[in-house]
């Protein structure tokens, strides 16, 4: 089997995404081709493609989808594009979409609007529902690129909590999470209109996901 992989973005998250594909311990007879990359900065996309041996660069996500027709579309770019790109990929019939966190940001950021916290939350959840509906309607599979929820220790804890609930014994009294890596180094990271927030928003979502 030959799988074609597309990557959106050419920065911090996209770099480790490309490296992961080359480090898979076993591919079960599957050939993985990094077939295309697109970025908001064409010059970095060209360097990225050269570094990771990617066949082609594209000026837009939709152009890449049409030309490559990937089996897997990795969305590892600025947060404001996560929702639109997921919908585009689903509508293009991509079987598997791998989405970096956060899945969406409040739409008002890109529109230059102001709103209270409750409105931002409600509109964000409504937009996320729209994105997920598009994925379901297309029959695509959406995978969430958040490592904490997949580590063995967390999976073991979840099993323990499920069992404790089943026998009605024990409950969570306190949770504490930490995330303190150096990234992201993307220029958009600290710009709410592009990332949805700064370090608190983009770092806190790592431990918050497993806690929830």
C-alpha positions as CSV (number, residue, x, y, z in Angstrom):
1,X,0.0,0.0,0.0
2,X,1.2,3.5,-0.9
3,X,0.0,6.4,1.3
4,X,0.4,10.0,0.2
5,X,0.8,12.5,3.0
6,X,0.3,16.3,2.7
7,X,1.4,18.8,5.3
8,X,0.1,22.3,6.0
9,X,2.6,24.5,7.5
10,X,6.4,24.8,7.5
11,X,7.2,25.8,11.1
12,X,7.6,24.2,14.5
13,X,4.7,21.8,14.4
14,X,5.0,20.9,10.8
15,X,8.7,20.1,11.3
16,X,8.1,17.5,14.0
17,X,5.2,16.1,12.0
18,X,7.4,15.4,9.0
19,X,10.1,13.9,11.2
20,X,7.6,11.6,12.9
21,X,6.7,9.9,9.6
22,X,10.4,9.1,9.0
23,X,10.7,7.7,12.5
24,X,7.8,5.2,12.5
25,X,9.3,2.0,13.9
26,X,7.3,-0.2,11.5
27,X,5.1,0.5,8.6
28,X,3.6,-3.0,8.0
29,X,4.5,-3.0,4.4
30,X,3.1,0.5,3.8
31,X,5.1,3.0,1.8
32,X,4.7,6.6,3.0
33,X,5.3,9.5,0.6
34,X,5.5,13.1,1.8
35,X,3.8,14.3,-1.3
36,X,3.2,18.0,-0.8
37,X,3.5,21.0,1.6
38,X,1.9,24.4,1.6
39,X,2.6,27.4,3.8
40,X,1.8,31.0,4.2
41,X,5.4,31.7,3.4
42,X,6.4,30.2,0.1
43,X,10.1,30.6,0.8
44,X,10.0,28.5,4.0
45,X,7.8,25.9,2.3
46,X,10.6,25.5,-0.3
47,X,13.2,25.1,2.3
48,X,11.0,22.7,4.3
49,X,10.4,20.6,1.2
50,X,14.1,20.3,0.5
51,X,14.9,19.4,4.2
52,X,12.3,16.7,4.4
53,X,12.4,15.4,0.8
54,X,8.9,16.5,-0.1
55,X,8.0,16.3,-3.8
56,X,6.1,19.5,-4.3
57,X,5.2,22.8,-2.7
58,X,1.9,24.6,-3.3
59,X,0.5,28.1,-2.9
60,X,-2.7,27.1,-1.2
61,X,-4.3,24.2,0.7
62,X,-7.0,23.7,-1.8
63,X,-4.5,23.6,-4.7
64,X,-2.5,20.9,-2.8
65,X,-5.5,18.8,-2.1
66,X,-6.6,18.9,-5.8
67,X,-3.1,18.0,-7.1
68,X,-1.9,15.5,-4.5
69,X,-5.2,13.9,-3.5
70,X,-3.6,12.8,-0.2
71,X,-4.6,9.9,1.9
72,X,-3.6,11.8,5.0
73,X,-3.7,15.6,5.4
74,X,-1.8,17.0,8.3
75,X,-3.0,20.4,9.5
76,X,0.0,21.8,11.4
77,X,-0.2,25.5,10.6
78,X,-1.4,28.7,12.3
79,X,-4.4,28.1,14.5
80,X,-6.8,30.4,12.6
81,X,-6.6,28.0,9.6
82,X,-7.4,24.8,11.5
83,X,-11.2,25.0,11.0
84,X,-11.3,26.1,7.4
85,X,-8.6,23.6,6.3
86,X,-10.4,20.7,8.1
87,X,-13.6,21.5,6.2
88,X,-11.7,21.9,2.9
89,X,-10.0,18.5,3.5
90,X,-13.2,16.8,4.3
91,X,-15.0,18.2,1.4
92,X,-12.1,17.1,-0.9
93,X,-12.6,13.6,0.3
94,X,-9.4,13.1,2.3
95,X,-9.8,9.8,4.2
96,X,-7.7,10.9,7.3
97,X,-7.2,14.4,8.6
98,X,-4.7,14.9,11.4
99,X,-5.4,18.1,13.2
100,X,-3.0,19.9,15.6
101,X,-4.4,21.5,18.7
102,X,-6.5,23.6,19.2
103,X,-9.1,22.3,16.7
104,X,-10.5,25.8,16.2
105,X,-10.2,29.3,17.6
106,X,-13.0,31.8,18.3
107,X,-14.1,33.1,14.8
108,X,-14.3,36.7,16.1
109,X,-10.5,36.9,16.4
110,X,-10.1,36.8,12.6
111,X,-13.0,39.2,12.1
112,X,-11.6,41.8,14.5
113,X,-14.6,41.6,16.8
114,X,-14.9,42.0,20.6
115,X,-17.1,39.9,22.8
116,X,-17.4,38.7,26.4
117,X,-16.1,35.3,27.5
118,X,-19.5,33.6,27.3
119,X,-20.1,34.7,23.7
120,X,-16.7,33.6,22.6
121,X,-17.2,30.2,24.2
122,X,-20.6,29.7,22.6
123,X,-19.5,30.8,19.2
124,X,-16.3,28.7,19.4
125,X,-18.3,25.6,20.3
126,X,-20.8,26.3,17.5
127,X,-18.0,26.7,15.0
128,X,-16.4,23.4,16.2
129,X,-19.7,21.7,15.7
130,X,-19.8,23.0,12.1
131,X,-16.3,21.6,11.5
132,X,-17.1,18.2,13.0
133,X,-20.4,18.0,11.0
134,X,-18.4,18.6,7.8
135,X,-16.1,15.8,8.7
136,X,-18.9,13.4,9.5
137,X,-20.9,14.2,6.4
138,X,-17.8,13.5,4.2
139,X,-17.0,10.2,6.0
140,X,-13.5,11.4,6.8
141,X,-11.7,10.3,10.0
142,X,-10.4,13.2,12.1
143,X,-7.4,12.5,14.3
144,X,-6.4,14.9,17.0
145,X,-2.6,15.5,17.3
146,X,-2.4,15.8,21.1
147,X,0.2,13.5,22.6
148,X,-0.8,13.6,26.3
149,X,-4.0,11.6,25.9
150,X,-2.2,8.8,24.2
151,X,0.7,8.1,26.6
152,X,0.6,4.9,28.6
153,X,0.3,6.5,32.0
154,X,-2.7,8.6,31.0
155,X,-4.4,5.6,29.3
156,X,-3.8,3.6,32.5
157,X,-5.3,6.3,34.6
158,X,-8.4,6.5,32.4
159,X,-8.9,2.8,32.7
160,X,-8.6,3.1,36.5
161,X,-11.2,5.9,36.6
162,X,-13.6,3.9,34.4
163,X,-13.3,0.9,36.7
164,X,-13.8,3.1,39.8
165,X,-16.9,4.6,38.3
166,X,-18.2,1.1,37.4
167,X,-18.0,-0.1,41.0
168,X,-18.9,3.3,42.5
169,X,-15.7,3.7,44.5
170,X,-13.3,6.6,44.4
171,X,-13.4,9.9,42.6
172,X,-10.9,12.5,41.4
173,X,-10.2,15.1,44.1
174,X,-7.4,17.1,42.5
175,X,-5.8,17.3,39.1
176,X,-2.6,19.2,38.2
177,X,-1.0,19.5,34.7
178,X,2.2,21.1,33.5
179,X,3.4,22.0,30.0
180,X,6.7,23.8,29.7
181,X,8.4,23.2,26.3
182,X,10.1,26.0,24.3
183,X,7.7,26.1,21.3
184,X,6.1,27.3,19.3
185,X,8.5,29.5,17.5
186,X,5.9,30.6,14.9
187,X,5.5,34.3,14.4
188,X,1.7,33.9,14.8
189,X,1.9,32.2,18.1
190,X,1.5,35.3,20.3
191,X,-1.1,37.0,18.0
192,X,-4.7,36.3,19.1
193,X,-6.1,36.9,15.6
194,X,-4.0,34.1,14.3
195,X,-3.4,31.8,17.2
196,X,-6.4,32.5,19.4
197,X,-4.3,33.5,22.3
198,X,-0.8,33.5,23.7
199,X,1.2,31.0,25.8
200,X,-1.5,30.4,28.4
201,X,-4.0,29.4,25.7
202,X,-1.6,27.4,23.6
203,X,0.3,25.7,26.5
204,X,-2.6,25.1,28.9
205,X,-4.6,23.2,26.3
206,X,-2.0,20.4,26.5
207,X,-2.7,19.3,30.2
208,X,-6.3,20.6,30.1
209,X,-7.3,18.0,27.5
210,X,-6.3,15.0,29.6
211,X,-7.8,16.6,32.7
212,X,-11.1,17.0,31.0
